[in-house]
Amino acid sequence: MDCRDFKEKHFAFVDDTLPGIELIGMQVHLTECDVCAKQDAMVRRSLLLFRNLPSIEPSADFSSRLQQKLNAAKLADQEANSGRARKLAATVAVTSIVMLGYIAVSLRQVDYPQDIVLAPVVAIASAPGATPMSAPAPEMVASVPAGLPIWTAALLAEQAPVHFASLDLTATTR
Amino acid sequence: MASIARKQAVQPGANVREQLKAMDDSAVVTAFLGGEERAFSELVERYQTRLLNFIYRTIGDREKAEDLVQEVFIRVYRHLHRFDRSKKFSTWAYTIASNLAKNELRNRSRNPLVLFQTVQKNWQDDDRPLQFEDTTSRPDDMYRKRHLREIVEESVAKLPEHHRNVFILRELEGKSYEEIAEITDCNLGTVKSRLNRARNSFAEIVAPYMK
């Protein structure tokens, strides 16, 4: 072991955390190198001095001052919390009023179903070769305007003005 | 904890305090978060002196050190509900203390007036007349011994801040390298390197006074 290695590992040597082989190496180096031995002794003595410094105690009023500060901190936290709760309640109230107002305005603008103008439902004559019906009756195939779902069309079909295609065909063939 | 106190017929308060003293830090923290206010006093009692010595040795001002220790406890009180109980409470408390001490030193270096006032306070302490307790000993030896404590404290103060921190945590507080790494937010290699340098520097500064 050289002096450089010794200095690098000295902190672990002082703390007695070196593995066995390295510890022996350090001890052997101490016997061989006066400079490192002197440095080791100086460090250990100074640490002894420092570790034995008398401990300082808190002053007599430390606890009472701390208690005052803790009480003030508790009070400040409570006020902050109640302030936050009030702000949250106010935000919720304002948001609710705005939403209700928006809903109210929207409802006024909505047209009732009887105001809706429906596209006429056009009945088309069936193709030739279709099964003849027992009673001569206009055959109607409901045509659904593009984009309207079947169930909505079924509901609205009653209200839609109906033209029978057979009448129109009759009119055109004459 | 509070229910245990209620069940006791004689001196319930004392019994609770004794139970708290027997608990480890984690259990005391749990008791406090469960509603036992006296548990916080137990934490204060356990750490006030240690934190005071740590901060005082770091910043060199006893009055300010007490203020900072109180600030540590206030922050602990406010944030204990967020503390990760799988970690060591002492490491957390020392981390807060270390950061407060660092901030104090940083503020001093920026404010020459604060630095001057601190130095002036120390001058006043040196105005005391020397008293020789033992007339058979050489006066200069007595002087050196009497002021050895101040010399040791001044020598520590001469260490660079990041060395001093590690040095105090290891030599005075007995913290492990891993704990020091966590408290100072450094890696293990850095802690070991700083400790090694701090020890050698301190030994060189103090050596002339130890002859």
Interface residues (C-beta under 8 A of the other chain):
Chain A: K7 E8 H10 F11 A12 V14 Q39 M42 V43 R45 S46 L47 L49 F50 R51 L53 P54 S55 I56 E57 P58 S59 F62 S63 R65 L66 K69 L70 A73 D77
Chain B: V44 Q48 T49 L52 N53 Y56 R57 R62 E66 V69 Q70 F73 I74 Y77 R78 L148 R149 V152 E153 V156 E171 L172 K192 L195 N196 R199 N200 F202 A203 E204 V206 A207 M210
